Amino acid sequence: PLAAAAPEVPAEETISGVKLRRGLSEEEVERIEEDWTAWTYSTVSVLDPKSFPWTYGATEQCYVTSGSATVTPDGGGEPIVLEAGVMATFPAGMSCTWEVPDRITKRFIFPEDS
């Protein structure tokens, strides 16, 4: 029997109020890497927990350049998986828990400030 095809991952979707985009153009990625602030979190050190709570004080857009994390909204929303090549827009006021198995690097911006 033929193996089932992997499910198609949509280019854009919203999970638990977080807008996700994949398949950005090279031009979009270059602009993000030039203009947005870089942030890296690593759990290699035992001093850095693999999970931490976070509340977004403002709408944040981020683009993951490497690594991964799972973001679980407080109150039981569906978890959001962030991995390289994914852009996410987190709404202001969202409270969640970030789980980083190893390391994640992202670029971020607060759209209202730009």
Helices and strands as residue ranges (DSSP letters): E 12-15, E 18-22, H 26-35, E 37-42, E 51-55, E 60-73, E 80-83, E 86-90, E 95-99, E 103-109, G 111-113
